[in-house]
Each structure stands twice: as C-alpha cells, then as structure tokens.
C-alpha cells in the first residue's frame, strides 16, 4: 500500500489491503504510541470505536477493539454511527482515542480505519507516522486485570449525538418537508431522526443498509434519485449524505443540485449576518469554484485556500481560529459545533437558514454563481516536473492573463499516478474548454515520459 496512512486514515480493499490482522496491529500500535506520549498517565485508558454498515466493518471493528483491549485499553463499541459522531463522542465521553471504521464515499468492497485523538481531533501526521513505524514491534503484554475490557454501547452515544446536533443548531423546522438520501450508510437512522427531532417532515430514501448496498447508486455521489424524489414529494429541499455521513450535498425544490461550495457560501453569508463567522473568513480548498470566491468577496467575506483534503482545511481553521470551512464535495466543518465534517449538522444548519430567512434554497443558492469548470486528466506524464517546467509555467501565466478576474487555472500533480490534472474556470463554458485543452496539450508535450 506504500505509506499506510493517507490524508484520511488507512484505506483500501477490505480483507486484501485492510485486513483483520492490520486492524488488530494498528490498535496495538496506537495504544503504544499514545501511551508513550503520556496520554494515558494517571488513568485507565479508554477508546470508542464506531463503524459504517459495510459487512467488512464487523470484523474490522472487532479486530481493532481486540488490539486496543490487548494493550490495556477499555473500549466502548458504538456500533453503526457516523464518523462525526465518533469524533464528538471521543470528546464528550473523555476518551483517549476514537476509531472509525469506514471508507466514506468509496464503494462497498473498500474500507478504512481513521483515528481521533482526545477531544475528537484527527491525529497529527507525525503520530500516524509513529504508529506505522511501530507496527509488529515486540511488546510486553498486560495480563490479569491489566487487559482492557470491551463493552457495547446500548444507544446512549447515538442519542447524545442527536441531542448535540439538534440543540446546537437550535432551530424549529416545523412546516419544512425535507427529502433525505442516507446512502444506505451510517446516518440511515440518525440523519432522519435528527431532522424529525428538529420538527421537520422527513421523506427518507436509501436508509435500509444490508452490509452490501452502501453508496450503491445513491447518496452524495449519486444524487439523481434524490433529485427526482424532491420534486415528486413536493419537498422544500433534499439532502444527501455519503456512507459515513461526514458529507452533505443538497437539492432545491426544483430538483437542482446545490454543491458544497454553494452550501458553504450560504452558511458563511448567514453566519456573517448573525455575527458568528469568526474573523469574517471562510476556509476552502484550491478546488473550490472561483464563483464562490467572487461571491464571498462581494459579501465582504475573506477566503483562505488550502490543499485538497478536509484535514488541511481543519488545520488552517485551528491555526487561524476560524469557524467555517470545507470542500466542494460537501465536507463542511462548523468548528463551533464539530471537530470534523458533519453531514447531518450541515443539513440542519441549511434547513435552519431556509426557515429563518423565509427564502427558498434555490433563492439562497443563487447568491453563489458557479463558473463553468473543465477538468482534464493528462496521463502518462512526468508529474514531478509540473511546477518546474518553464515553458509550461509561461503557458499557465498566459492563460491566467487571458481569463483575468473571471477565470482561473489550476495544475495539480497526482500524488500516486503519472498524471497531471488541468482545471480551468472561465465565464463561458467554451472558453474554459478551449483553454483547458491548450494547456493539456502543453503538459503532454513538455512532461512526456
């Protein structure tokens, strides 16, 4: 698998890349590393473990729990819950470690293992690297009362999480009909419950997980079914989660998709008006549409751009003390309420804005006009020279000069493949396509292997 930890934990094909043996060893190594940092001093260590409904999550969560317990850590098995619920409960329950077994929006055969530190924050890169280094090392195993115990949570965690979400947003959604696509994932019970607790009339689809159907032609990666259901049910809006419910995309009453950029823009404008947008700033990645950046400028909101990945958004938010950030994919982080992206929280906040303003979702989304965006993947090239080739850089500068303030060029080298991504945004679709194809040609010529 190369480096074991990626930007979002360990992920791969379940039972091939991500095995029970690996899960057990990661549990042991994580306990050792955190123990050596002093995180367990003065108390008996505790961890919480959750999973999405994938069949492989059953044996992987059992294995990671076994590894932790064998290293002397008491474990609370939360069962099937969203990733942000594990993050929240890690902090709420005073646990030293949280573990989520999920591959998020990936197909069912994949799975992953993600760790949260005390307080519900993702582990630092250096701690993940140390965990990887200490896999399979010899160790002195505890015996007798020194071994950890594993208990099954009877549902307290899920109820506490729902109460946290509904109370945090604090809006009465009575009179609002919301269609919800749960992706047959981790929010199949919690998502509709939270919206109903807030007073909404909820129409639910894809909330019957069977271990095999997670993300299957549904959820945030396949919103087509939700778009049809919103119009057919005369819902005011629809929301779609991904497999572990850390993402949320929306659909307005006409069936039009509202993406993460538009959701962030709407939330930022609303938070600015209410005086709760910290430092009047929104944190986004370099992949956010230029239309969002222009809309934020017009609204008097500053934007900070990071590398792709919610990990980097969260790091920038913590460093600068910002309260809102996220990605075009629907990872929205509201740091006053959560330490990670939270799809159900996003859905509640979006619905609250519709109710609070008395405006439709389509009307609110219209404030963030998406510019046409063209993405070309150029394969079979030397990605390492993408930033240093002088002729390519000159071509990019010329394209940026041509597009002016109403366009943008972004070249991104793949981290794993001989591939360079050329992304161009422009005021017109044909102009974006033309510039992208010209730059892709330069990439092929200059970076040929």
Buried (B, 14 or more C-beta within 10 A) or exposed (E): EEEBBBBBBBBBBBBEBBBBEBBBBBBBBBBBBBBEEEBBEEEEBBBBBBBBBBBBBBBBBBBBBBBBBBBBBBBBBBBBBBBBBBBBBBBBBEBBBBBBBBBBBBEBBBBBBBBBBBEBBBBEEEBBBBBBEBBEEEEEEBEEEEBBEBEEBEEEBBEBBBEBBBEBBEBEBEEBBBBBBBBBBBBBBBBBBBBBBBBBBBBBBBBEBEBEBBBBEBBBBBBEBBBBBBBEBEBBBBBBBBBBBBBBBBBBBEBBBBBBBBBBBBBBBBBBEEEEBBEBBBBBBEBBBBBBBBBBEEBEBBBBBBBBBBBBBBBBBEEBEBBBBBBBBBBBBBBEBBBBBBBBBBBBBBBBBBBEBEBBBBEBBBBBBBBBBBBBEBEEBBBEBBEEBEEBBEBBEBBBEBBEEBBBBBBBBBEEEBBBBBBBBBBEEEBBBBBBEBBBBBBBEBBEE
